[in-house]
Amino acid sequence: MHETSPTRPSRGSPSENRSGGAPSEHCLVPLSGWGRSTVVWARERSGEDLEQVTRDVVLCRGLGRSYGDAALPAREGEAIASTIRANRLLAFDPDAGVLRAEAGFSIHELVRFFLPRGWFAPVSPGTQFVTLGGAIAADVHGKAHHQQGCFGRHLRKLRMRVGDGSIVECSRDQHPELFRATQGGMGLTGHILDAEFQLERLPSPWIEQEVEICPDLHTLMGRLREAGDEWPFTVSWVDGFARGRNFGRGVVVKGRWARAEDAPPTPPPERFRPAVPFEMPSGLLNESTGRLFYEFYYRMQRRGRRVVHPAPFFYPLDSIRHWNRLYGSRGFTQYQCVLPEGDDIAGAQQIFEQLQREHAIPFLAVVKDFGAEGEGMLSFPRSGLTLALDIPIDRDRTQVIVDQLNERVIAHGGRIYLAKDAFTREVHFRAMEPRLADWTRVREKWDPEHRIRSALAVRLLGDEA
Ligand SMILES: Cc1cc2nc3c(=O)[nH]c(=O)nc-3n(C[C@H](O)[C@H](O)[C@H](O)COP(=O)(O)OP(=O)(O)OC[C@H]3O[C@@H](n4cnc5c(N)ncnc54)[C@H](O)[C@@H]3O)c2cc1C
């Protein structure tokens, strides 16, 4: 591994990745998740030296792309560390493709710096505005989960500040339980300072994409599964509004890195990303506008195979900055669950039917098949189908709907994704997580006083408020 002098590869827009400048000490700021449903005032400390910044804070926060309360403090006014100014590359081995970077280094920065040089993140979620610390804490998955697993599979080493304030290194050989509990542990096992992980070598920086249009849910799920045998990247988008014989119609998108001889000679250019300038009225996204949008979306799809820019392929929602403002001041929640292989297709159908009955139709409905469960003790994915459903918040009904969905998921032996969740109750979470006892044992060993905690830990784990 070549130790490089620490490098700052690139900068995102200020709201996406603030970088450089003087360290800030404990500014009182309003924080929320990406779903914008809850606001908590916290004392936020940021700076370039994470060893300093993480001293005596209750939690780390990256780019705030978790939807609910995972990156929010348990109490108003508690001190949290923002990692986004600690975004240096620390070392890179160009022969092996092994990278060590600070926890605030983002996938966006990784893509800008490494894609033109022939490397990419081993696993990339549906947005590139995610820090390394956030990717590990949620053990993120991407379109290649059926082949590549989660981010944690490609992780080699972590340096962390644990509950008693000391700094430890962990890996598969050193404190392996802490290493496994941190992947998917939502920041509750310690503050990640830096991490070493494996990048993927590319034949070209362009994507060969194939789009297939499917007339109903069963065709779509079947085509999605079959596509996974041939294609490393697969995902599907479902029209939750369609009824009758079109119920569950949608689009299956498949991709692989293009061969050098099929790709354009130059690297993909930066793309202009317009922004939603202000918060839209809350009722704007309703059943009528949703139906119109999907009719348009469905008809606009270009089926067939072509070479495309990797950004809209991996991160279609990043094309519009602040798109979460479209949901208005009430915000939205993303309900993401996985239904284990077996009766997962029937379970998915029941969920879409239930949401139509309740008039809580998701504006965005993504369905993806997962590969095997990984080593992260609380990581979300397991073999089966995952549904990610964006639902605008209705003060009176959202809790009831999430409760009903959770009961259905428990009956199917599935579970929910903590990085997206905002409404699940502790009793439901415990019923869907037989792994919780093992993970809790590791947390108790490293942080018996729960000095590291979050609003999510109060809601789901019974931490003191
Ligand atoms: C449009 C969109 C698409 C998405 N698509 C996917 C997807 O396809 N697959 C997927 O898996 N996820 C997806 N996500 C979720 C996202 O990848 C995760 O929520 C991720 O954790 C966000 O990273 P962040 O840097 O914004 O972390 P934050 O949201 O700031 O924090 C998330 C969690 O990480 C913890 N954390 C952050 N930094 C550290 C650190 N240094 N040490 C310890 N803990 C830390 C926080 O305490 C918190 O619990 C998507 C999100 C959006 C908005």
The ligand as a MOL file (V3000), in Angstrom:
LIG
                    3D

  0  0  0     0  0            999 V3000
M  V30 BEGIN CTAB
M  V30 COUNTS 53 58 0 0 0
M  V30 BEGIN ATOM
M  V30 1 C -31.8130 9.0030 -3.2560 0
M  V30 2 C -31.2720 7.9670 -2.3010 0
M  V30 3 C -31.0230 6.6970 -2.7730 0
M  V30 4 C -30.5050 5.7210 -1.9120 0
M  V30 5 N -30.2620 4.4760 -2.4120 0
M  V30 6 C -29.7490 3.5200 -1.6170 0
M  V30 7 C -29.4300 2.2400 -2.1410 0
M  V30 8 O -29.6290 1.9480 -3.3220 0
M  V30 9 N -28.8950 1.3230 -1.2920 0
M  V30 10 C -28.6310 1.6220 0.0190 0
M  V30 11 O -28.1180 0.7450 0.7260 0
M  V30 12 N -28.9170 2.8340 0.5450 0
M  V30 13 C -29.4670 3.7850 -0.2480 0
M  V30 14 N -29.7370 5.0290 0.2680 0
M  V30 15 C -29.4790 5.2700 1.7050 0
M  V30 16 C -28.0470 5.7600 1.9690 0
M  V30 17 O -27.1210 5.0360 1.2060 0
M  V30 18 C -27.6950 5.5300 3.4400 0
M  V30 19 O -28.6480 6.1280 4.2690 0
M  V30 20 C -26.3260 6.0600 3.8460 0
M  V30 21 O -26.0560 5.6450 5.1670 0
M  V30 22 C -26.2540 7.5780 3.7870 0
M  V30 23 O -24.9180 7.9990 4.0290 0
M  V30 24 P -24.6480 9.4300 4.6760 0
M  V30 25 O -23.1990 9.7440 4.5530 0
M  V30 26 O -25.6110 10.4080 4.1260 0
M  V30 27 O -24.9610 9.1010 6.1940 0
M  V30 28 P -26.0000 9.7960 7.2150 0
M  V30 29 O -27.3620 9.7290 6.6420 0
M  V30 30 O -25.4830 11.1050 7.6300 0
M  V30 31 O -25.9040 8.7450 8.4130 0
M  V30 32 C -26.4060 7.4360 8.2310 0
M  V30 33 C -25.9490 6.5490 9.3910 0
M  V30 34 O -24.5330 6.4130 9.3300 0
M  V30 35 C -23.9500 6.7850 10.5760 0
M  V30 36 N -22.6410 7.3580 10.2850 0
M  V30 37 C -22.3360 8.3020 9.3700 0
M  V30 38 N -21.0170 8.5540 9.4210 0
M  V30 39 C -20.4770 7.7580 10.3680 0
M  V30 40 C -19.1640 7.5760 10.9010 0
M  V30 41 N -18.1150 8.2630 10.4640 0
M  V30 42 N -19.0040 6.6700 11.8960 0
M  V30 43 C -20.0430 5.9490 12.3640 0
M  V30 44 N -21.3010 6.0890 11.9010 0
M  V30 45 C -21.5190 6.9850 10.9140 0
M  V30 46 C -24.9280 7.7800 11.1760 0
M  V30 47 O -24.7900 7.8380 12.5840 0
M  V30 48 C -26.2550 7.1780 10.7440 0
M  V30 49 O -26.6340 6.1520 11.6290 0
M  V30 50 C -30.2500 6.0350 -0.5480 0
M  V30 51 C -30.4990 7.3240 -0.0690 0
M  V30 52 C -31.0150 8.2870 -0.9460 0
M  V30 53 C -31.2770 9.6720 -0.4290 0
M  V30 END ATOM
M  V30 BEGIN BOND
M  V30 1 1 1 2
M  V30 2 1 2 3
M  V30 3 2 2 52
M  V30 4 2 3 4
M  V30 5 1 4 5
M  V30 6 1 4 50
M  V30 7 2 5 6
M  V30 8 1 6 7
M  V30 9 1 6 13
M  V30 10 2 7 8
M  V30 11 1 7 9
M  V30 12 1 9 10
M  V30 13 2 10 11
M  V30 14 1 10 12
M  V30 15 2 12 13
M  V30 16 1 13 14
M  V30 17 1 14 15
M  V30 18 1 14 50
M  V30 19 1 15 16
M  V30 20 1 16 17
M  V30 21 1 16 18
M  V30 22 1 18 19
M  V30 23 1 18 20
M  V30 24 1 20 21
M  V30 25 1 20 22
M  V30 26 1 22 23
M  V30 27 1 23 24
M  V30 28 2 24 25
M  V30 29 1 24 26
M  V30 30 1 24 27
M  V30 31 1 27 28
M  V30 32 2 28 29
M  V30 33 1 28 30
M  V30 34 1 28 31
M  V30 35 1 31 32
M  V30 36 1 32 33
M  V30 37 1 33 34
M  V30 38 1 33 48
M  V30 39 1 34 35
M  V30 40 1 35 36
M  V30 41 1 35 46
M  V30 42 1 36 37
M  V30 43 1 36 45
M  V30 44 2 37 38
M  V30 45 1 38 39
M  V30 46 1 39 40
M  V30 47 2 39 45
M  V30 48 1 40 41
M  V30 49 2 40 42
M  V30 50 1 42 43
M  V30 51 2 43 44
M  V30 52 1 44 45
M  V30 53 1 46 47
M  V30 54 1 46 48
M  V30 55 1 48 49
M  V30 56 2 50 51
M  V30 57 1 51 52
M  V30 58 1 52 53
M  V30 END BOND
M  V30 END CTAB
M  END
